């Protein structure tokens, strides 16, 4: 698997819903279109929440993976 290069990393380890999505929303708002943010979460709800957030906000979920209970997402900021 090719490693994506993130411009920003947001570690939400140990934080429960809705904090990972709220923090992702705030972080991505301060980014430039085309930049990539890596979100690390341990809340299993993020597996559904992050794709739904991306679809709702016109951002692109480039990749996601589960590393032993850590859910890692790469989101590209849309236009």
PDB file of N, CA, C and O in Angstrom:
ATOM      1  N   UNK A   1       0.843  -1.190   0.000  1.00  0.00           N
ATOM      2  CA  UNK A   1       0.000   0.000   0.000  1.00  0.00           C
ATOM      3  C   UNK A   1       0.881   1.244   0.000  1.00  0.00           C
ATOM      4  O   UNK A   1       1.832   1.345   0.775  1.00  0.00           O
ATOM      5  N   UNK A   2       0.559   2.169  -0.860  1.00  0.00           N
ATOM      6  CA  UNK A   2       1.305   3.411  -0.938  1.00  0.00           C
ATOM      7  C   UNK A   2       0.927   4.312   0.227  1.00  0.00           C
ATOM      8  O   UNK A   2      -0.254   4.490   0.528  1.00  0.00           O
ATOM      9  N   UNK A   3       1.917   4.870   0.868  1.00  0.00           N
ATOM     10  CA  UNK A   3       1.672   5.784   1.988  1.00  0.00           C
ATOM     11  C   UNK A   3       1.337   7.162   1.436  1.00  0.00           C
ATOM     12  O   UNK A   3       2.093   7.712   0.635  1.00  0.00           O
ATOM     13  N   UNK A   4       0.227   7.713   1.851  1.00  0.00           N
ATOM     14  CA  UNK A   4      -0.153   9.059   1.434  1.00  0.00           C
ATOM     15  C   UNK A   4       0.584  10.082   2.284  1.00  0.00           C
ATOM     16  O   UNK A   4       0.807   9.867   3.475  1.00  0.00           O
ATOM     17  N   UNK A   5       0.954  11.176   1.675  1.00  0.00           N
ATOM     18  CA  UNK A   5       1.630  12.251   2.405  1.00  0.00           C
ATOM     19  C   UNK A   5       0.582  13.263   2.864  1.00  0.00           C
ATOM     20  O   UNK A   5      -0.061  13.926   2.051  1.00  0.00           O
ATOM     21  N   UNK A   6       0.428  13.364   4.173  1.00  0.00           N
ATOM     22  CA  UNK A   6      -0.551  14.300   4.728  1.00  0.00           C
ATOM     23  C   UNK A   6       0.110  15.641   5.016  1.00  0.00           C
ATOM     24  O   UNK A   6       1.258  15.705   5.457  1.00  0.00           O
ATOM     25  N   UNK A   7      -0.636  16.709   4.757  1.00  0.00           N
ATOM     26  CA  UNK A   7      -0.178  18.057   5.094  1.00  0.00           C
ATOM     27  C   UNK A   7      -0.394  18.338   6.575  1.00  0.00           C
ATOM     28  O   UNK A   7       0.350  19.104   7.186  1.00  0.00           O
ATOM     29  N   UNK A   8      -1.421  17.710   7.148  1.00  0.00           N
ATOM     30  CA  UNK A   8      -1.798  17.912   8.551  1.00  0.00           C
ATOM     31  C   UNK A   8      -2.164  16.552   9.143  1.00  0.00           C
ATOM     32  O   UNK A   8      -2.795  15.736   8.472  1.00  0.00           O
ATOM     33  N   UNK A   9      -1.775  16.303  10.389  1.00  0.00           N
ATOM     34  CA  UNK A   9      -2.206  15.100  11.104  1.00  0.00           C
ATOM     35  C   UNK A   9      -3.020  15.527  12.309  1.00  0.00           C
ATOM     36  O   UNK A   9      -2.609  16.391  13.083  1.00  0.00           O
ATOM     37  N   UNK A  10      -4.184  14.906  12.456  1.00  0.00           N
ATOM     38  CA  UNK A  10      -5.083  15.194  13.565  1.00  0.00           C
ATOM     39  C   UNK A  10      -5.272  13.904  14.358  1.00  0.00           C
ATOM     40  O   UNK A  10      -5.892  12.958  13.872  1.00  0.00           O
ATOM     41  N   UNK A  11      -4.745  13.865  15.567  1.00  0.00           N
ATOM     42  CA  UNK A  11      -4.818  12.664  16.398  1.00  0.00           C
ATOM     43  C   UNK A  11      -5.963  12.810  17.401  1.00  0.00           C
ATOM     44  O   UNK A  11      -5.888  13.600  18.342  1.00  0.00           O
ATOM     45  N   UNK A  12      -7.009  12.041  17.180  1.00  0.00           N
ATOM     46  CA  UNK A  12      -8.181  12.063  18.067  1.00  0.00           C
ATOM     47  C   UNK A  12      -8.282  10.764  18.860  1.00  0.00           C
ATOM     48  O   UNK A  12      -9.379  10.342  19.225  1.00  0.00           O
ATOM     49  N   UNK A  13      -7.157  10.136  19.125  1.00  0.00           N
ATOM     50  CA  UNK A  13      -7.116   8.899  19.892  1.00  0.00           C
ATOM     51  C   UNK A  13      -7.779   9.105  21.252  1.00  0.00           C
ATOM     52  O   UNK A  13      -7.475  10.059  21.967  1.00  0.00           O
ATOM     53  N   UNK A  14      -8.690   8.195  21.595  1.00  0.00           N
ATOM     54  CA  UNK A  14      -9.356   8.244  22.896  1.00  0.00           C
ATOM     55  C   UNK A  14     -10.547   9.180  22.974  1.00  0.00           C
ATOM     56  O   UNK A  14     -11.195   9.265  24.017  1.00  0.00           O
ATOM     57  N   UNK A  15     -10.843   9.873  21.911  1.00  0.00           N
ATOM     58  CA  UNK A  15     -11.970  10.811  21.922  1.00  0.00           C
ATOM     59  C   UNK A  15     -13.200  10.157  21.306  1.00  0.00           C
ATOM     60  O   UNK A  15     -13.119   9.499  20.268  1.00  0.00           O
ATOM     61  N   UNK A  16     -14.339  10.350  21.965  1.00  0.00           N
ATOM     62  CA  UNK A  16     -15.585   9.744  21.518  1.00  0.00           C
ATOM     63  C   UNK A  16     -16.364  10.695  20.618  1.00  0.00           C
ATOM     64  O   UNK A  16     -16.135  11.904  20.606  1.00  0.00           O
ATOM     65  N   UNK A  17     -17.276  10.118  19.878  1.00  0.00           N
ATOM     66  CA  UNK A  17     -18.179  10.870  19.016  1.00  0.00           C
ATOM     67  C   UNK A  17     -18.906  11.926  19.859  1.00  0.00           C
ATOM     68  O   UNK A  17     -19.366  11.609  20.956  1.00  0.00           O
ATOM     69  N   UNK A  18     -19.018  13.133  19.395  1.00  0.00           N
ATOM     70  CA  UNK A  18     -18.764  13.635  18.047  1.00  0.00           C
ATOM     71  C   UNK A  18     -17.421  14.357  17.896  1.00  0.00           C
ATOM     72  O   UNK A  18     -17.183  14.997  16.872  1.00  0.00           O
ATOM     73  N   UNK A  19     -16.547  14.264  18.891  1.00  0.00           N
ATOM     74  CA  UNK A  19     -15.314  15.066  18.867  1.00  0.00           C
ATOM     75  C   UNK A  19     -14.437  14.846  17.631  1.00  0.00           C
ATOM     76  O   UNK A  19     -13.966  15.834  17.068  1.00  0.00           O
ATOM     77  N   UNK A  20     -14.190  13.615  17.174  1.00  0.00           N
ATOM     78  CA  UNK A  20     -13.334  13.482  15.989  1.00  0.00           C
ATOM     79  C   UNK A  20     -13.871  14.236  14.763  1.00  0.00           C
ATOM     80  O   UNK A  20     -13.101  14.861  14.033  1.00  0.00           O
ATOM     81  N   UNK A  21     -15.168  14.178  14.543  1.00  0.00           N
ATOM     82  CA  UNK A  21     -15.750  14.878  13.386  1.00  0.00           C
ATOM     83  C   UNK A  21     -15.742  16.386  13.602  1.00  0.00           C
ATOM     84  O   UNK A  21     -15.466  17.140  12.668  1.00  0.00           O
ATOM     85  N   UNK A  22     -16.038  16.832  14.807  1.00  0.00           N
ATOM     86  CA  UNK A  22     -15.999  18.275  15.076  1.00  0.00           C
ATOM     87  C   UNK A  22     -14.597  18.829  14.879  1.00  0.00           C
ATOM     88  O   UNK A  22     -14.423  19.896  14.290  1.00  0.00           O
ATOM     89  N   UNK A  23     -13.596  18.103  15.372  1.00  0.00           N
ATOM     90  CA  UNK A  23     -12.211  18.555  15.221  1.00  0.00           C
ATOM     91  C   UNK A  23     -11.754  18.468  13.770  1.00  0.00           C
ATOM     92  O   UNK A  23     -11.003  19.324  13.305  1.00  0.00           O
ATOM     93  N   UNK A  24     -12.205  17.433  13.047  1.00  0.00           N
ATOM     94  CA  UNK A  24     -11.889  17.325  11.620  1.00  0.00           C
ATOM     95  C   UNK A  24     -12.482  18.501  10.862  1.00  0.00           C
ATOM     96  O   UNK A  24     -11.812  19.096  10.018  1.00  0.00           O
ATOM     97  N   UNK A  25     -13.715  18.835  11.151  1.00  0.00           N
ATOM     98  CA  UNK A  25     -14.387  19.948  10.480  1.00  0.00           C
ATOM     99  C   UNK A  25     -13.645  21.267  10.719  1.00  0.00           C
ATOM    100  O   UNK A  25     -13.442  22.051   9.792  1.00  0.00           O
ATOM    101  N   UNK A  26     -13.247  21.499  11.960  1.00  0.00           N
ATOM    102  CA  UNK A  26     -12.529  22.731  12.293  1.00  0.00           C
ATOM    103  C   UNK A  26     -11.154  22.766  11.621  1.00  0.00           C
ATOM    104  O   UNK A  26     -10.744  23.801  11.096  1.00  0.00           O
ATOM    105  N   UNK A  27     -10.448  21.644  11.639  1.00  0.00           N
ATOM    106  CA  UNK A  27      -9.110  21.599  11.051  1.00  0.00           C
ATOM    107  C   UNK A  27      -9.155  21.790   9.542  1.00  0.00           C
ATOM    108  O   UNK A  27      -8.336  22.517   8.980  1.00  0.00           O
ATOM    109  N   UNK A  28     -10.104  21.144   8.890  1.00  0.00           N
ATOM    110  CA  UNK A  28     -10.169  21.209   7.431  1.00  0.00           C
ATOM    111  C   UNK A  28     -10.600  22.602   6.968  1.00  0.00           C
ATOM    112  O   UNK A  28     -10.255  23.026   5.865  1.00  0.00           O
ATOM    113  N   UNK A  29     -11.342  23.298   7.796  1.00  0.00           N
ATOM    114  CA  UNK A  29     -11.767  24.658   7.441  1.00  0.00           C
ATOM    115  C   UNK A  29     -10.574  25.596   7.303  1.00  0.00           C
ATOM    116  O   UNK A  29     -10.640  26.565   6.546  1.00  0.00           O
ATOM    117  N   UNK A  30      -9.485  25.326   8.021  1.00  0.00           N
ATOM    118  CA  UNK A  30      -8.301  26.170   7.965  1.00  0.00           C
ATOM    119  C   UNK A  30      -7.280  25.740   6.925  1.00  0.00           C
ATOM    120  O   UNK A  30      -6.189  26.305   6.851  1.00  0.00           O
ATOM    121  N   UNK A  31      -7.630  24.740   6.122  1.00  0.00           N
ATOM    122  CA  UNK A  31      -6.700  24.226   5.123  1.00  0.00           C
ATOM    123  C   UNK A  31      -7.016  24.781   3.741  1.00  0.00           C
ATOM    124  O   UNK A  31      -8.103  25.308   3.503  1.00  0.00           O
ATOM    125  N   UNK A  32      -6.053  24.657   2.837  1.00  0.00           N
ATOM    126  CA  UNK A  32      -6.232  25.083   1.456  1.00  0.00           C
ATOM    127  C   UNK A  32      -6.831  23.925   0.641  1.00  0.00           C
ATOM    128  O   UNK A  32      -6.557  22.763   0.943  1.00  0.00           O
ATOM    129  N   UNK A  33      -7.641  24.218  -0.383  1.00  0.00           N
ATOM    130  CA  UNK A  33      -8.161  23.156  -1.247  1.00  0.00           C
ATOM    131  C   UNK A  33      -7.017  22.304  -1.802  1.00  0.00           C
ATOM    132  O   UNK A  33      -5.983  22.825  -2.219  1.00  0.00           O
ATOM    133  N   UNK A  34      -7.222  21.000  -1.798  1.00  0.00           N
ATOM    134  CA  UNK A  34      -6.220  20.076  -2.305  1.00  0.00           C
ATOM    135  C   UNK A  34      -5.287  19.525  -1.235  1.00  0.00           C
ATOM    136  O   UNK A  34      -4.615  18.518  -1.460  1.00  0.00           O
ATOM    137  N   UNK A  35      -5.238  20.168  -0.080  1.00  0.00           N
ATOM    138  CA  UNK A  35      -4.394  19.655   0.993  1.00  0.00           C
ATOM    139  C   UNK A  35      -5.035  18.405   1.594  1.00  0.00           C
ATOM    140  O   UNK A  35      -6.246  18.202   1.504  1.00  0.00           O
ATOM    141  N   UNK A  36      -4.192  17.574   2.210  1.00  0.00           N
ATOM    142  CA  UNK A  36      -4.642  16.301   2.774  1.00  0.00           C
ATOM    143  C   UNK A  36      -4.443  16.309   4.286  1.00  0.00           C
ATOM    144  O   UNK A  36      -3.397  16.707   4.798  1.00  0.00           O
ATOM    145  N   UNK A  37      -5.491  15.851   4.983  1.00  0.00           N
ATOM    146  CA  UNK A  37      -5.403  15.708   6.436  1.00  0.00           C
ATOM    147  C   UNK A  37      -5.497  14.225   6.777  1.00  0.00           C
ATOM    148  O   UNK A  37      -6.310  13.491   6.214  1.00  0.00           O
ATOM    149  N   UNK A  38      -4.659  13.806   7.699  1.00  0.00           N
ATOM    150  CA  UNK A  38      -4.694  12.441   8.226  1.00  0.00           C
ATOM    151  C   UNK A  38      -5.391  12.505   9.577  1.00  0.00           C
ATOM    152  O   UNK A  38      -4.949  13.218  10.478  1.00  0.00           O
ATOM    153  N   UNK A  39      -6.471  11.766   9.714  1.00  0.00           N
ATOM    154  CA  UNK A  39      -7.216  11.700  10.971  1.00  0.00           C
ATOM    155  C   UNK A  39      -6.984  10.333  11.591  1.00  0.00           C
ATOM    156  O   UNK A  39      -7.172   9.305  10.940  1.00  0.00           O
ATOM    157  N   UNK A  40      -6.577  10.326  12.847  1.00  0.00           N
ATOM    158  CA  UNK A  40      -6.399   9.088  13.606  1.00  0.00           C
ATOM    159  C   UNK A  40      -7.461   9.081  14.705  1.00  0.00           C
ATOM    160  O   UNK A  40      -7.516   9.990  15.534  1.00  0.00           O
ATOM    161  N   UNK A  41      -8.293   8.057  14.700  1.00  0.00           N
ATOM    162  CA  UNK A  41      -9.382   7.977  15.682  1.00  0.00           C
ATOM    163  C   UNK A  41      -9.453   6.563  16.251  1.00  0.00           C
ATOM    164  O   UNK A  41      -9.023   5.605  15.610  1.00  0.00           O
ATOM    165  N   UNK A  42      -9.998   6.444  17.455  1.00  0.00           N
ATOM    166  CA  UNK A  42     -10.222   5.132  18.055  1.00  0.00           C
ATOM    167  C   UNK A  42     -11.713   4.870  18.248  1.00  0.00           C
ATOM    168  O   UNK A  42     -12.096   3.770  18.645  1.00  0.00           O
ATOM    169  N   UNK A  43     -12.547   5.847  17.977  1.00  0.00           N
ATOM    170  CA  UNK A  43     -13.994   5.693  18.079  1.00  0.00           C
ATOM    171  C   UNK A  43     -14.487   4.926  16.852  1.00  0.00           C
ATOM    172  O   UNK A  43     -14.343   5.398  15.724  1.00  0.00           O
ATOM    173  N   UNK A  44     -15.069   3.739  17.072  1.00  0.00           N
ATOM    174  CA  UNK A  44     -15.500   2.909  15.947  1.00  0.00           C
ATOM    175  C   UNK A  44     -16.570   3.594  15.091  1.00  0.00           C
ATOM    176  O   UNK A  44     -16.738   3.246  13.922  1.00  0.00           O
ATOM    177  N   UNK A  45     -17.285   4.552  15.654  1.00  0.00           N
ATOM    178  CA  UNK A  45     -18.282   5.292  14.895  1.00  0.00           C
ATOM    179  C   UNK A  45     -17.674   6.117  13.776  1.00  0.00           C
ATOM    180  O   UNK A  45     -18.360   6.479  12.821  1.00  0.00           O
ATOM    181  N   UNK A  46     -16.390   6.413  13.894  1.00  0.00           N
ATOM    182  CA  UNK A  46     -15.732   7.215  12.864  1.00  0.00           C
ATOM    183  C   UNK A  46     -15.691   6.494  11.524  1.00  0.00           C
ATOM    184  O   UNK A  46     -15.565   7.138  10.482  1.00  0.00           O
ATOM    185  N   UNK A  47     -15.796   5.148  11.534  1.00  0.00           N
ATOM    186  CA  UNK A  47     -15.798   4.385  10.283  1.00  0.00           C
ATOM    187  C   UNK A  47     -16.985   4.770   9.404  1.00  0.00           C
ATOM    188  O   UNK A  47     -16.885   4.724   8.178  1.00  0.00           O
ATOM    189  N   UNK A  48     -18.092   5.143  10.008  1.00  0.00           N
ATOM    190  CA  UNK A  48     -19.262   5.614   9.266  1.00  0.00           C
ATOM    191  C   UNK A  48     -19.291   7.136   9.181  1.00  0.00           C
ATOM    192  O   UNK A  48     -19.704   7.702   8.169  1.00  0.00           O
ATOM    193  N   UNK A  49     -18.848   7.791  10.252  1.00  0.00           N
ATOM    194  CA  UNK A  49     -18.950   9.251  10.340  1.00  0.00           C
ATOM    195  C   UNK A  49     -18.058   9.981   9.340  1.00  0.00           C
ATOM    196  O   UNK A  49     -18.486  10.965   8.736  1.00  0.00           O
ATOM    197  N   UNK A  50     -16.829   9.515   9.159  1.00  0.00           N
ATOM    198  CA  UNK A  50     -15.898  10.224   8.280  1.00  0.00           C
ATOM    199  C   UNK A  50     -16.353  10.172   6.819  1.00  0.00           C
ATOM    200  O   UNK A  50     -16.371  11.215   6.165  1.00  0.00           O
ATOM    201  N   UNK A  51     -16.724   8.998   6.274  1.00  0.00           N
ATOM    202  CA  UNK A  51     -17.229   9.007   4.898  1.00  0.00           C
ATOM    203  C   UNK A  51     -18.477   9.872   4.723  1.00  0.00           C
ATOM    204  O   UNK A  51     -18.622  10.554   3.708  1.00  0.00           O
ATOM    205  N   UNK A  52     -19.380   9.847   5.711  1.00  0.00           N
ATOM    206  CA  UNK A  52     -20.585  10.676   5.635  1.00  0.00           C
ATOM    207  C   UNK A  52     -20.226  12.160   5.672  1.00  0.00           C
ATOM    208  O   UNK A  52     -20.811  12.961   4.942  1.00  0.00           O
ATOM    209  N   UNK A  53     -19.262  12.527   6.522  1.00  0.00           N
ATOM    210  CA  UNK A  53     -18.796  13.916   6.591  1.00  0.00           C
ATOM    211  C   UNK A  53     -18.241  14.350   5.237  1.00  0.00           C
ATOM    212  O   UNK A  53     -18.557  15.436   4.750  1.00  0.00           O
ATOM    213  N   UNK A  54     -17.416  13.504   4.636  1.00  0.00           N
ATOM    214  CA  UNK A  54     -16.799  13.853   3.354  1.00  0.00           C
ATOM    215  C   UNK A  54     -17.852  14.053   2.272  1.00  0.00           C
ATOM    216  O   UNK A  54     -17.780  15.004   1.493  1.00  0.00           O
ATOM    217  N   UNK A  55     -18.819  13.164   2.228  1.00  0.00           N
ATOM    218  CA  UNK A  55     -19.873  13.280   1.220  1.00  0.00           C
ATOM    219  C   UNK A  55     -20.691  14.555   1.431  1.00  0.00           C
ATOM    220  O   UNK A  55     -21.031  15.241   0.468  1.00  0.00           O
ATOM    221  N   UNK A  56     -20.999  14.866   2.661  1.00  0.00           N
ATOM    222  CA  UNK A  56     -21.821  16.034   3.002  1.00  0.00           C
ATOM    223  C   UNK A  56     -21.090  17.351   2.739  1.00  0.00           C
ATOM    224  O   UNK A  56     -21.725  18.364   2.443  1.00  0.00           O
ATOM    225  N   UNK A  57     -19.760  17.341   2.845  1.00  0.00           N
ATOM    226  CA  UNK A  57     -18.992  18.588   2.765  1.00  0.00           C
ATOM    227  C   UNK A  57     -18.166  18.721   1.486  1.00  0.00           C
ATOM    228  O   UNK A  57     -17.370  19.652   1.365  1.00  0.00           O
ATOM    229  N   UNK A  58     -18.342  17.808   0.535  1.00  0.00           N
ATOM    230  CA  UNK A  58     -17.608  17.836  -0.736  1.00  0.00           C
ATOM    231  C   UNK A  58     -16.097  17.738  -0.563  1.00  0.00           C
ATOM    232  O   UNK A  58     -15.335  18.317  -1.337  1.00  0.00           O
ATOM    233  N   UNK A  59     -15.674  17.004   0.452  1.00  0.00           N
ATOM    234  CA  UNK A  59     -14.268  16.653   0.606  1.00  0.00           C
ATOM    235  C   UNK A  59     -14.130  15.200   0.146  1.00  0.00           C
ATOM    236  O   UNK A  59     -15.129  14.487   0.042  1.00  0.00           O
ATOM    237  N   UNK A  60     -12.907  14.759  -0.129  1.00  0.00           N
ATOM    238  CA  UNK A  60     -12.701  13.428  -0.684  1.00  0.00           C
ATOM    239  C   UNK A  60     -11.979  12.532   0.306  1.00  0.00           C
ATOM    240  O   UNK A  60     -10.898  12.867   0.793  1.00  0.00           O
ATOM    241  N   UNK A  61     -12.586  11.390   0.598  1.00  0.00           N
ATOM    242  CA  UNK A  61     -11.920  10.378   1.413  1.00  0.00           C
ATOM    243  C   UNK A  61     -11.014   9.576   0.484  1.00  0.00           C
ATOM    244  O   UNK A  61     -11.490   8.781  -0.326  1.00  0.00           O
ATOM    245  N   UNK A  62      -9.706   9.793   0.607  1.00  0.00           N
ATOM    246  CA  UNK A  62      -8.742   9.146  -0.272  1.00  0.00           C
ATOM    247  C   UNK A  62      -8.458   7.708   0.134  1.00  0.00           C
ATOM    248  O   UNK A  62      -8.287   6.839  -0.721  1.00  0.00           O
ATOM    249  N   UNK A  63      -8.408   7.458   1.433  1.00  0.00           N
ATOM    250  CA  UNK A  63      -8.088   6.123   1.928  1.00  0.00           C
ATOM    251  C   UNK A  63      -8.469   6.032   3.396  1.00  0.00           C
ATOM    252  O   UNK A  63      -8.577   7.038   4.098  1.00  0.00           O
ATOM    253  N   UNK A  64      -8.668   4.802   3.837  1.00  0.00           N
ATOM    254  CA  UNK A  64      -8.890   4.552   5.268  1.00  0.00           C
ATOM    255  C   UNK A  64      -8.380   3.154   5.570  1.00  0.00           C
ATOM    256  O   UNK A  64      -8.362   2.278   4.706  1.00  0.00           O
ATOM    257  N   UNK A  65      -7.964   2.967   6.821  1.00  0.00           N
ATOM    258  CA  UNK A  65      -7.506   1.649   7.238  1.00  0.00           C
ATOM    259  C   UNK A  65      -7.691   1.506   8.749  1.00  0.00           C
ATOM    260  O   UNK A  65      -7.794   2.485   9.489  1.00  0.00           O
ATOM    261  N   UNK A  66      -7.726   0.260   9.164  1.00  0.00           N
ATOM    262  CA  UNK A  66      -7.861  -0.083  10.580  1.00  0.00           C
ATOM    263  C   UNK A  66      -6.540  -0.709  11.014  1.00  0.00           C
ATOM    264  O   UNK A  66      -6.120  -1.730  10.470  1.00  0.00           O
ATOM    265  N   UNK A  67      -5.898  -0.097  11.987  1.00  0.00           N
ATOM    266  CA  UNK A  67      -4.639  -0.628  12.521  1.00  0.00           C
ATOM    267  C   UNK A  67      -4.852  -1.030  13.973  1.00  0.00           C
ATOM    268  O   UNK A  67      -4.454  -0.315  14.893  1.00  0.00           O
ATOM    269  N   UNK A  68      -5.475  -2.164  14.165  1.00  0.00           N
ATOM    270  CA  UNK A  68      -5.663  -2.691  15.515  1.00  0.00           C
ATOM    271  C   UNK A  68      -6.454  -1.780  16.425  1.00  0.00           C
ATOM    272  O   UNK A  68      -6.034  -1.505  17.549  1.00  0.00           O
ATOM    273  N   UNK A  69      -7.595  -1.308  15.954  1.00  0.00           N
ATOM    274  CA  UNK A  69      -8.438  -0.441  16.776  1.00  0.00           C
ATOM    275  C   UNK A  69      -8.185   1.040  16.580  1.00  0.00           C
ATOM    276  O   UNK A  69      -8.894   1.875  17.141  1.00  0.00           O
ATOM    277  N   UNK A  70      -7.183   1.367  15.791  1.00  0.00           N
ATOM    278  CA  UNK A  70      -6.954   2.770  15.394  1.00  0.00           C
ATOM    279  C   UNK A  70      -7.426   2.900  13.959  1.00  0.00           C
ATOM    280  O   UNK A  70      -6.986   2.161  13.078  1.00  0.00           O
ATOM    281  N   UNK A  71      -8.322   3.842  13.732  1.00  0.00           N
ATOM    282  CA  UNK A  71      -8.885   4.051  12.407  1.00  0.00           C
ATOM    283  C   UNK A  71      -8.205   5.275  11.809  1.00  0.00           C
ATOM    284  O   UNK A  71      -8.242   6.362  12.385  1.00  0.00           O
ATOM    285  N   UNK A  72      -7.591   5.088  10.663  1.00  0.00           N
ATOM    286  CA  UNK A  72      -6.804   6.150  10.041  1.00  0.00           C
ATOM    287  C   UNK A  72      -7.452   6.514   8.709  1.00  0.00           C
ATOM    288  O   UNK A  72      -7.708   5.654   7.866  1.00  0.00           O
ATOM    289  N   UNK A  73      -7.708   7.800   8.543  1.00  0.00           N
ATOM    290  CA  UNK A  73      -8.379   8.317   7.355  1.00  0.00           C
ATOM    291  C   UNK A  73      -7.523   9.397   6.717  1.00  0.00           C
ATOM    292  O   UNK A  73      -6.866  10.175   7.410  1.00  0.00           O
ATOM    293  N   UNK A  74      -7.535   9.437   5.381  1.00  0.00           N
ATOM    294  CA  UNK A  74      -6.878  10.501   4.631  1.00  0.00           C
ATOM    295  C   UNK A  74      -7.960  11.231   3.852  1.00  0.00           C
ATOM    296  O   UNK A  74      -8.619  10.650   2.990  1.00  0.00           O
ATOM    297  N   UNK A  75      -8.138  12.508   4.164  1.00  0.00           N
ATOM    298  CA  UNK A  75      -9.196  13.317   3.557  1.00  0.00           C
ATOM    299  C   UNK A  75      -8.548  14.480   2.810  1.00  0.00           C
ATOM    300  O   UNK A  75      -7.713  15.207   3.348  1.00  0.00           O
ATOM    301  N   UNK A  76      -8.959  14.627   1.561  1.00  0.00           N
ATOM    302  CA  UNK A  76      -8.475  15.740   0.731  1.00  0.00           C
ATOM    303  C   UNK A  76      -9.533  16.834   0.739  1.00  0.00           C
ATOM    304  O   UNK A  76     -10.705  16.593   0.449  1.00  0.00           O
ATOM    305  N   UNK A  77      -9.094  18.035   1.076  1.00  0.00           N
ATOM    306  CA  UNK A  77     -10.030  19.164   1.118  1.00  0.00           C
ATOM    307  C   UNK A  77     -10.490  19.497  -0.301  1.00  0.00           C
ATOM    308  O   UNK A  77      -9.686  19.614  -1.225  1.00  0.00           O
ATOM    309  N   UNK A  78     -11.780  19.641  -0.441  1.00  0.00           N
ATOM    310  CA  UNK A  78     -12.373  19.970  -1.741  1.00  0.00           C
ATOM    311  C   UNK A  78     -12.291  21.454  -2.030  1.00  0.00           C
ATOM    312  O   UNK A  78     -11.762  22.241  -1.246  1.00  0.00           O
ATOM    313  N   UNK A  79     -12.837  21.809  -3.190  1.00  0.00           N
ATOM    314  CA  UNK A  79     -12.785  23.223  -3.624  1.00  0.00           C
ATOM    315  C   UNK A  79     -13.558  24.161  -2.726  1.00  0.00           C
ATOM    316  O   UNK A  79     -13.595  25.366  -2.977  1.00  0.00           O
TER     317      UNK A  79
END
